[in-house]
Amino acid sequence: MDAVWSLSMGQFMSCEDLLDRPFETLTVEEWRRLLKYQPEPESRELVMV
């Protein structure tokens, strides 16, 4: 329900933003989004450094 509310309020969070939040605060829908998330190639370079 929180995901629907946040979308309707125009507060869509990117997956990078979700990764910055404490995991225990994520909704089921946010977890599903993160499971499908694949970082952009430029983001991978930062992670690998």
C-alpha positions as CSV (number, residue, x, y, z in Angstrom):
1,M,0.0,0.0,0.0
2,D,2.9,2.4,0.7
3,A,4.2,1.9,-2.8
4,V,0.9,2.9,-4.3
5,W,0.7,5.9,-2.0
6,S,4.2,7.0,-2.9
7,L,3.6,6.6,-6.6
8,S,0.4,8.6,-6.4
9,M,2.1,11.3,-4.5
10,G,4.9,11.6,-7.1
11,Q,7.6,10.3,-4.8
12,F,8.9,7.5,-7.0
13,M,12.2,6.4,-5.6
14,S,15.0,5.0,-7.8
15,C,16.5,1.7,-7.0
16,E,19.7,3.5,-5.9
17,D,17.6,5.5,-3.4
18,L,16.0,2.3,-2.1
19,L,19.5,0.8,-1.6
20,D,20.3,3.7,0.7
21,R,17.3,3.0,2.9
22,P,17.5,0.6,5.9
23,F,16.3,-2.8,4.6
24,E,13.8,-3.3,7.3
25,T,11.9,-0.2,6.1
26,L,11.4,-1.5,2.5
27,T,8.0,-2.7,1.4
28,V,7.4,-6.0,-0.4
29,E,7.0,-4.2,-3.7
30,E,10.3,-2.3,-3.2
31,W,12.0,-5.6,-2.5
32,R,10.6,-7.0,-5.7
33,R,11.9,-3.9,-7.6
34,L,15.4,-4.4,-6.1
35,L,15.4,-8.1,-7.0
36,K,15.0,-7.1,-10.7
37,Y,17.4,-4.2,-10.5
38,Q,20.6,-4.3,-12.6
39,P,22.9,-1.3,-12.2
40,E,23.9,0.7,-15.2
41,P,27.4,-0.1,-16.6
42,E,28.8,3.2,-15.2
43,S,27.4,2.3,-11.8
44,R,29.2,-1.1,-11.9
45,E,32.5,0.6,-12.5
46,L,32.1,2.6,-9.3
47,V,31.2,-0.6,-7.4
48,M,34.2,-2.4,-8.8
49,V,36.7,0.3,-7.8
